[in-house]
């Protein structure tokens, strides 16, 4: 039997419209953080203040993602998404207006944290929409692969657009553009026919007006996937800084953009190939193997003797990135019932983003104290250990699905 094509994914009724709306909103995530960082730095004249403001913004956005996703599950995207996106857009607009010379770092920090609290979970919502639109598991895997690759390209193109905006108008205008994109994209997604009308019906999942929360302790498959995804995020976050250190050690600091571009390009290639092929191994076995391949390549990066080998090794790591994330999202989809699916996906997303931030911070403490080859090995170790543990569990058990009692 032939594998369904990516065109078949977009031909699913209402899929293309919802996907375009979600991508429009998610482009804001590629633009707003860098634009806000530059705007705060210009307004305060302090890198320390800019870093602190962005840490508040990032922490509120990342760690409250499951809670925001829970509101989507409870009230439905049509009811919960527009208020979140509206508040987020308003706060970004206020930030764009107040980031002027002499602005108070305290005020900027409060506004940035508030914006982070309201960040709408467009990625988890879109993946829930995919799950509702595409009941066939093969086609859903391809939909998730397409979604992941498109999101990766947004995060690559977003900073480039910020660079153009900063050149001609300044960073505050780019922050404002991020506000417009999120308002338009989230509004269009909530209004899409792909998003059910009214409040979700949780009668099949829970007795009472609202579905109970999703506890990772109750769903071993999801818990393992979240843990391993966090370790993969740690590995990738560390790699970004390690690439800078490695290229400087090779006296080729200007090559850092080429190395990171290779990571993004091969991640896109890997994601498209992963969605195009059929896989016999279950998801619980597939994910640790992909994570092991990625972390193994990161460990090998420390042994690269020149920048060309480094590009090749980091590119090899990229081949595993999008497939690993796609597999983790598929496990989340299988592990939760319809009443908790958005939250399950948000846990995976949160784990990756939190791990990435933690990995960058942790390796920053090690780079000046340990040889770079050892730093790469240390960065890869958590993902390798988690992969080994999860592979054994995935072989022994099948997917568990959380249900209310």
C-alpha positions in Angstrom: 0.0 0.0 0.0 1.4 3.4 -1.0 2.2 6.0 1.6 -0.1 9.1 1.4 1.6 12.2 0.0 2.0 15.6 1.6 -0.4 17.0 -1.0 -3.0 14.5 0.4 -2.5 16.1 3.9 -3.3 19.6 2.6 -6.3 18.2 0.6 -8.0 17.1 3.8 -11.1 19.4 4.1 -10.3 22.7 6.0 -6.6 21.6 6.6 -4.9 24.0 4.3 -6.8 27.0 5.7 -6.2 26.1 9.3 -2.5 25.3 8.7 -2.0 28.7 6.9 -3.6 30.5 9.8 -1.5 28.7 12.4 1.7 29.3 10.5 0.9 33.0 10.2 0.5 33.2 14.0 3.5 31.1 14.7 5.7 33.3 12.6 5.3 35.8 15.4 7.3 33.4 17.6 10.2 33.6 15.2 10.1 37.4 15.1 9.0 38.7 18.5 11.6 37.3 20.9 14.7 38.6 19.0 12.9 41.9 18.1 12.0 42.4 21.8 15.5 41.6 22.9 17.0 44.2 20.6 14.3 46.7 21.5 14.9 46.4 25.2 18.6 46.6 24.7 18.3 49.8 22.7 15.9 51.3 25.3 17.9 50.5 28.4 21.4 50.4 26.9 22.1 47.3 29.0 22.6 43.7 27.8 22.0 42.6 31.4 18.6 44.2 31.5 17.7 42.8 28.1 18.7 39.3 29.2 16.7 39.6 32.4 13.6 40.8 30.6 13.8 38.0 28.0 14.4 35.4 30.7 11.1 36.6 32.4 9.3 36.5 29.0 10.7 33.0 28.1 10.1 31.4 31.5 6.5 32.6 31.7 5.9 31.5 28.1 7.5 28.0 28.4 6.5 26.9 31.9 2.9 28.0 31.8 2.3 26.4 28.4 0.6 23.3 29.8 -1.8 25.5 31.8 -2.8 27.5 28.8 -3.2 24.3 26.8 -5.5 23.1 29.6 -7.7 26.1 29.1 -7.9 25.2 25.4 -8.9 21.6 26.3 -11.5 22.8 28.8 -13.2 25.6 26.9 -12.3 24.9 23.2 -10.0 26.8 20.9 -12.8 29.0 19.6 -13.5 30.4 23.1 -10.1 30.3 24.7 -7.7 31.1 21.9 -8.9 34.7 20.9 -8.6 36.2 24.5 -5.1 34.7 24.9 -3.9 36.0 21.5 -5.6 39.3 22.0 -4.0 40.0 25.4 -0.6 38.8 24.0 -0.9 41.1 21.0 -1.9 44.0 23.2 1.0 43.5 25.5 3.5 43.2 22.6 2.0 46.4 21.2 2.5 48.2 24.6 6.1 46.9 24.7 6.7 48.2 21.2 5.4 51.6 22.3 7.3 51.9 25.6 10.7 50.5 24.5 12.2 54.0 24.1 15.4 55.4 25.6 15.1 55.8 29.3 12.4 53.1 29.7 12.3 51.4 33.1 13.7 47.9 33.0 11.3 47.0 35.8 8.3 48.1 33.8 9.6 46.3 30.7 10.2 43.1 32.8 6.6 43.2 34.2 5.1 43.7 30.7 7.3 41.0 29.2 6.4 38.5 31.9 2.7 39.3 31.4 3.1 38.8 27.7 4.8 35.4 28.3 1.9 34.3 30.5 -0.6 35.0 27.7 1.4 33.4 24.9 -1.2 31.3 22.9 -0.2 27.7 22.3 -0.7 27.7 18.6 1.6 24.7 18.0 -0.3 22.4 20.4 -3.6 23.7 19.1 -2.7 23.0 15.5 -1.5 19.5 16.3 -4.8 18.8 18.0 -6.6 20.1 14.9 -4.4 17.7 12.8 -5.4 14.8 15.0 -9.1 15.7 14.7 -8.9 16.2 10.9 -6.7 13.2 10.1 -7.8 9.9 11.7 -5.5 7.8 9.6 -2.2 7.3 11.6 0.0 7.2 8.5 -1.4 10.4 7.2 -1.2 12.0 10.7 2.5 11.2 10.9 3.0 13.0 7.6 0.9 15.9 8.8 3.0 16.2 12.0 6.2 16.0 9.9 5.0 18.7 7.6 4.0 20.8 10.6 7.3 20.4 12.3 9.3 21.2 9.2 7.2 24.3 8.5 7.7 25.5 12.0 11.5 25.0 11.8 11.5 27.1 8.7 9.6 29.9 10.4 12.2 30.0 13.2 14.9 30.3 10.6 13.2 33.0 8.5 11.9 35.0 11.5 15.3 36.4 12.6 16.1 37.2 9.0 12.9 39.3 8.8 13.8 41.0 12.1 17.2 41.9 10.5 15.4 43.6 7.6 13.0 45.4 9.9 15.7 46.6 12.2 17.7 48.0 9.2 14.8 50.1 7.9 12.5 50.8 10.8 14.0 49.6 14.2 13.3 46.7 16.5 10.1 48.2 18.0 8.4 47.9 14.6 9.4 44.3 14.4 7.8 43.7 17.9 4.6 45.4 16.6 4.7 43.1 13.5 4.8 40.1 15.8 1.7 41.4 17.6 -0.1 41.8 14.3 0.9 38.3 13.1 -0.3 36.6 16.3 -3.6 38.4 16.3 -4.3 37.7 12.6 -3.1 34.1 12.7 -4.8 33.1 16.0 -8.0 34.8 15.0 -8.1 33.0 11.7 -7.3 29.6 13.2 -10.1 30.0 15.9 -12.5 30.9 13.1 -11.5 28.0 10.9 -14.1 25.3 10.2 -11.5 22.8 11.3 -11.9 24.1 14.9 -15.1 22.7 16.5 -17.8 25.2 17.6 -18.9 25.5 21.1 -17.5 24.0 24.3 -15.8 20.6 23.9 -17.9 17.6 24.9 -15.9 15.6 27.6 -18.7 13.2 28.5 -16.7 10.3 27.1 -13.7 11.3 29.2 -15.0 12.6 32.4 -18.1 13.0 34.5 -18.9 16.6 35.1 -18.5 19.9 33.2 -14.7 19.8 32.9 -12.1 17.1 32.2 -9.6 16.5 35.0 -6.0 17.5 34.5 -3.4 15.5 32.8 -0.8 14.1 35.3 2.4 12.8 33.8 2.7 10.3 36.6 -0.5 8.6 35.3 0.8 8.1 31.8 4.2 6.4 31.6 4.5 6.5 27.8 3.9 10.3 27.8 6.2 10.8 30.9 9.0 9.0 29.1 8.5 11.0 25.9 8.5 14.3 27.8 11.6 13.4 29.7 13.5 12.3 26.6 12.3 15.4 24.7 13.6 17.6 27.4 17.0 15.8 27.2 17.0 16.3 23.4 16.2 20.0 24.0 19.1 20.2 26.4 21.4 18.7 23.9 20.3 21.1 21.1 20.4 24.1 23.4 24.0 23.2 24.4 24.9 22.6 20.8 24.1 26.2 19.8 26.6 27.6 22.2 29.1 24.8 21.6 29.1 25.5 17.8 30.1 29.1 18.6 33.0 27.9 20.9 34.1 25.3 18.4 34.2 27.6 15.4 36.2 30.2 17.5 38.6 27.5 18.5 39.1 26.6 14.8 39.7 30.4 14.1 36.6 30.3 11.8 34.1 32.2 13.9 32.4 33.5 10.8 31.4 30.0 9.9 29.0 29.6 12.9 26.0 30.7 10.7 26.8 28.0 8.1 27.0 25.3 10.8 23.7 26.3 12.3 22.2 26.6 8.8 23.2 23.0 8.1 21.4 21.9 11.3 18.2 23.6 10.2 18.4 22.4 6.6 19.1 18.8 7.5 16.3 18.9 10.2 13.9 19.9 7.4 15.2 17.1 5.1 15.0 14.6 7.9 11.5 15.6 8.9 10.2 15.3 5.3 11.9 11.9 4.8 10.5 10.7 8.1 7.0 11.5 7.1 7.5 10.0 3.6 8.6 6.5 4.8 6.7 3.7 6.5 8.0 2.5 9.8 7.4 -0.8 11.4 9.0 -0.1 14.8 6.6 1.2 17.4 6.8 4.8 18.5 8.2 3.9 21.9 11.2 2.2 20.2 11.6 4.8 17.5 12.0 7.8 19.7 14.9 6.7 21.8 16.8 5.5 18.6 16.3 8.9 17.0 17.4 10.7 20.2 20.4 8.4 20.4 21.4 9.2 16.9 21.1 13.0 17.5 23.0 12.9 20.8 25.7 10.7 19.3 26.3 13.2 16.6 26.5 16.0 19.1 29.1 14.1 21.1 31.1 13.5 17.9 31.0 17.3 17.1 33.6 17.8 19.8 36.1 15.6 17.8 35.7 17.6 14.5 39.1 18.6 13.3 37.9 21.4 11.0 34.9 23.4 10.2 33.9 21.2 7.2 33.8 18.1 9.4 31.9 20.1 12.0 29.3 21.1 9.4 28.9 17.5 8.4 28.5 16.2 11.9 26.1 18.9 13.0 24.2 18.3 9.8 24.0 14.6 10.7 22.5 15.6 14.1 19.9 17.7 12.3 18.6 14.6 10.4 17.3 13.2 13.7 15.8 16.4 15.1 12.5 16.8 13.3 11.8 13.1 13.3 12.4 12.9 17.0 10.0 15.7 17.8 7.4 14.4 15.4 7.6 11.0 17.1 7.3 12.6 20.6 4.2 14.5 19.4 2.7 11.3 18.0 3.3 9.5 21.4 1.5 12.5 23.1 -1.4 12.1 20.7 -1.7 8.4 21.4 -1.3 8.7 25.1 -4.1 11.2 25.8 -7.8 11.1 25.1 -9.5 13.9 23.2 -10.2 15.9 26.4 -6.5 16.2 27.1 -4.7 16.1 23.8 -3.7 19.7 23.6 -2.2 19.5 27.1 -0.3 16.4 26.2 1.3 18.1 23.2 2.0 21.1 25.2 4.0 19.0 27.7 6.3 17.8 24.9 6.7 21.4 23.6 7.4 22.7 27.1 10.0 20.0 27.8 11.9 20.7 24.6 11.9 24.5 25.1 12.8 24.2 28.8 15.6 21.7 28.0 16.9 24.0 25.3 17.2 27.0 27.6 18.7 24.9 30.4 21.2 23.3 28.0 22.5 26.7 26.8 22.8 27.9 30.4 24.5 24.7 31.7 27.1 24.4 28.9 27.9 28.1 29.3 29.2 27.3 32.8 31.4 24.5 31.4 32.9 25.9 28.2 35.5 27.9 30.0 36.3 25.1 32.4 36.5 21.9 30.4 37.9 20.8 27.0 35.3 21.3 24.2 35.3 17.7 23.3 34.3 16.8 26.9 31.6 19.6 26.9 30.1 18.0 23.8 30.1 14.6 25.5 28.5 16.0 28.7 25.8 17.7 26.6 25.0 14.5 24.8 25.0 12.2 27.9 21.5 13.0 29.3 19.8 12.2 26.0 21.8 9.1 25.5 21.0 7.8 29.0 17.3 8.7 28.7 17.2 7.0 25.3 18.7 3.8 26.7 16.2 3.8 29.5 13.2 4.6 27.3 14.2 2.1 24.6 14.0 -0.7 27.2 10.6 0.5 28.4 9.4 0.9 24.8 10.3 -2.6 23.9 8.5 -4.1 26.9 5.3 -2.0 26.8 2.9 -0.6 24.3 1.3 2.9 24.4 -0.8 3.8 27.5 -3.8 6.1 27.2 -4.9 8.3 30.1 -8.5 8.0 30.9 -10.6 9.6 33.6 -12.0 7.4 36.4 
